[in-house]
Structure formats: C-alpha cells, structure tokens
Amino acid sequence: MARSDVLFRQEFYKANSKRGKPTRIVARLWKALEEMGYRINKYGHHMVDDDTEYYKLYDDLIVPQYSTIRKGNNFKEGAMVTFRIWTRKPRESYQFFISPDDIKLHATLPINLENHTVTLNGQVLLPFWMADMAKMEGYSTVEEFWDWYMTPIKGQLLIFHPEKAEQYKKMFG
C-alpha cells in the first residue's frame, strides 16, 4: 500500500489571533506517538530544536494530538501516512519528516466545520464530544480549536490513535 504524507504548519496562520507564534505541532504529535509506543528521535535537526526544548521543559503540559482534520476526501482507513512539517512558508519550502515510521490511520470520518458547528459523519457534535474532539486534536479548549479552524472545512477527520478511532467509529461511524 502506498504511503501518503500529512503536512503540518509550525506557525499559526496570518489571520489567526496567534499569528506568527509556534503551533507546537511537533511536540503535540511526538507526545501522542510516544504514548502509542513509537520511538521518537527528538534531536539532530535545527528544524525541530525549538520543539525539542519545549518538549523537555513542558512535557507534562503538552496536550497530545491523536487526529487531524484535512480538506477533501483523500485518505482511506488503514492507509499508512507519515507526518511532515513545512520548514518555512507552506508550498515555498522543503518538508521535514517528524514521524519515525509509517503511521496507520485507524479511522477516517467525513467532517464538516462551519459556523462553530461540527458535523461528523452527518451527526452534529454535542458539547461533550466537541470538547473531546478539541482535545484529541491537541487543543486545551474548544475556543483554541475554533481559533485555528476559522474558515469552513468539508473533509475528513483522520484518527491515528487506535482506541480513539474505535470510540469515534462506535459513536459516529
């Protein structure tokens, strides 16, 4: 099976209230992958030095990210993916691998984000599930989640944590 790349930004968008500040995406993904049993090499490249230091200092405070939301319908459940970051501006710079191995997508669910409402596989998320999904996405609060997802998105929720995937497939599958 072919491998797909999932790309992440290291800085918040220009339109975001935190524009230009680091997203800490690398640290959030590393935290999740370590919890899942992957070995992570956090050293050796200047592109992740800032996240490496952050990880060492604030390990207990990092909210792990077990999923990601992507526009379109490009991924299949069971597919293998690797995580990469843009080294500078998206589509104008090279990419850097931040995951050690191919990561299995345990669930891919249709998602629609619009007007501060999330519809997952046709069902509107109630406040409890909204808070859970915001945390699964690596955000401390629902407000942080909506600060990132300011524009409408129709796409897929990709879940790479096996237990979270089962939980969401059972509720929304």
C-alpha positions as CSV (number, residue, x, y, z in Angstrom):
1,M,0.0,0.0,0.0
2,A,1.3,3.4,-0.9
3,R,2.3,5.9,1.8
4,S,0.8,9.4,2.0
5,D,2.2,12.5,3.6
6,V,0.3,14.6,6.1
7,L,1.7,18.1,6.3
8,F,1.6,20.5,9.3
9,R,2.4,24.1,9.8
10,Q,4.8,25.2,12.5
11,E,3.3,28.7,12.9
12,F,-0.2,30.0,13.1
13,Y,-1.9,31.5,10.1
14,K,-1.7,35.2,9.4
15,A,-5.5,35.6,10.1
16,N,-5.2,33.8,13.4
17,S,-5.1,35.7,16.7
18,K,-1.8,33.9,17.4
19,R,-0.3,34.7,14.0
20,G,3.4,34.0,13.8
21,K,3.6,32.1,17.1
22,P,4.6,28.4,17.1
23,T,1.8,25.9,16.9
24,R,3.9,23.3,18.9
25,I,2.5,20.7,16.5
26,V,5.7,18.7,16.5
27,A,5.7,18.4,20.3
28,R,1.9,17.5,20.3
29,L,2.4,14.8,17.7
30,W,5.5,13.4,19.4
31,K,3.6,13.2,22.7
32,A,0.8,11.2,21.1
33,L,3.2,8.9,19.2
34,E,5.3,8.2,22.3
35,E,2.1,7.3,24.2
36,M,1.3,4.9,21.3
37,G,4.7,3.2,21.6
38,Y,6.6,4.8,18.8
39,R,10.3,5.7,19.4
40,I,10.9,9.3,18.7
41,N,14.3,10.9,17.8
42,K,13.8,14.5,19.1
43,Y,17.4,15.6,18.4
44,G,19.6,16.3,15.5
45,H,17.9,18.8,13.2
46,H,17.6,22.5,13.6
47,M,14.1,22.5,12.3
48,V,12.8,20.9,15.5
49,D,15.2,22.4,18.1
50,D,12.6,24.7,19.4
51,D,10.0,21.9,19.9
52,T,12.7,19.7,21.4
53,E,13.4,22.3,24.1
54,Y,9.7,22.9,24.6
55,Y,9.1,19.2,25.0
56,K,11.9,18.8,27.6
57,L,10.6,21.8,29.6
58,Y,6.9,21.3,29.4
59,D,6.3,17.6,28.8
60,D,3.6,17.4,31.5
61,L,1.7,20.3,30.0
62,I,1.7,19.2,26.3
63,V,-1.7,18.1,25.0
64,P,-1.1,15.1,22.7
65,Q,-2.7,15.2,19.2
66,Y,-4.3,12.0,18.1
67,S,-6.0,13.2,15.0
68,T,-6.0,15.8,12.3
69,I,-8.7,17.4,10.0
70,R,-8.0,17.5,6.3
71,K,-9.9,19.1,3.5
72,G,-11.2,16.8,0.8
73,N,-11.6,13.0,0.7
74,N,-8.0,11.9,0.0
75,F,-7.4,9.3,2.8
76,K,-8.6,5.8,3.4
77,E,-9.0,3.9,6.7
78,G,-6.0,1.6,7.1
79,A,-3.7,3.7,5.0
80,M,-0.2,4.4,6.1
81,V,0.9,8.0,6.5
82,T,4.0,10.0,7.5
83,F,3.9,13.3,9.3
84,R,5.9,16.2,7.9
85,I,6.3,19.9,8.6
86,W,6.9,22.8,6.3
87,T,10.3,24.2,7.1
88,R,9.2,27.7,6.3
89,K,6.3,29.0,4.2
90,P,4.0,26.3,3.0
91,R,4.5,25.3,-0.6
92,E,7.5,27.5,-0.8
93,S,9.9,25.4,1.3
94,Y,11.1,21.9,1.7
95,Q,9.4,19.4,4.0
96,F,10.9,17.6,7.1
97,F,9.8,14.2,8.5
98,I,8.7,14.4,12.1
99,S,7.3,10.8,12.5
100,P,9.6,7.9,12.9
101,D,7.6,5.3,10.9
102,D,4.6,5.0,8.7
103,I,1.6,5.7,11.0
104,K,-1.7,3.8,10.4
105,L,-4.9,5.7,10.0
106,H,-7.3,3.8,12.2
107,A,-10.4,5.9,11.2
108,T,-11.3,8.4,8.5
109,L,-14.7,10.0,9.1
110,P,-16.4,12.7,7.0
111,I,-16.4,16.0,8.8
112,N,-17.9,19.4,8.2
113,L,-16.9,22.5,10.2
114,E,-19.0,25.6,9.8
115,N,-20.4,28.4,12.0
116,H,-18.8,26.9,15.2
117,T,-20.7,23.6,14.5
118,V,-19.0,20.3,13.8
119,T,-20.9,17.6,11.8
120,L,-19.2,14.2,11.9
121,N,-20.5,11.6,9.6
122,G,-23.8,13.5,9.3
123,Q,-24.2,14.0,13.1
124,V,-23.8,17.3,14.9
125,L,-21.4,17.0,17.8
126,L,-22.8,17.8,21.2
127,P,-20.7,19.9,23.7
128,F,-19.2,16.9,25.4
129,W,-18.0,15.4,22.1
130,M,-16.9,18.8,20.8
131,A,-14.6,19.2,23.9
132,D,-13.3,15.6,23.4
133,M,-12.6,16.2,19.8
134,A,-10.8,19.6,20.5
135,K,-8.6,17.7,23.0
136,M,-8.0,14.8,20.5
137,E,-6.9,17.5,18.0
138,G,-4.3,18.7,20.5
139,Y,-6.1,21.8,21.8
140,S,-6.7,22.6,25.5
141,T,-10.1,24.2,24.9
142,V,-12.9,24.4,22.3
143,E,-12.1,28.1,21.9
144,E,-8.5,27.2,20.8
145,F,-9.9,24.7,18.4
146,W,-12.2,27.3,16.8
147,D,-9.3,29.9,16.8
148,W,-7.5,27.5,14.4
149,Y,-10.4,26.4,12.3
150,M,-11.8,29.9,11.5
151,T,-13.0,29.0,7.9
152,P,-15.5,26.4,6.9
153,I,-14.0,23.0,6.1
154,K,-15.5,19.9,4.4
155,G,-13.2,17.0,4.6
156,Q,-12.1,14.1,6.8
157,L,-11.2,13.6,10.4
158,L,-8.1,11.3,10.4
159,I,-7.6,9.4,13.6
160,F,-4.3,7.6,14.2
161,H,-4.8,6.5,17.8
162,P,-6.5,3.0,17.8
163,E,-8.6,3.4,20.9
164,K,-9.9,6.9,19.9
165,A,-10.7,5.6,16.5
166,E,-12.8,2.8,17.9
167,Q,-14.6,5.2,20.2
168,Y,-15.4,7.6,17.4
169,K,-16.4,4.9,14.9
170,K,-18.7,3.4,17.5
171,M,-20.4,6.8,18.1
172,F,-20.3,8.3,14.6
173,G,-19.4,5.5,12.2
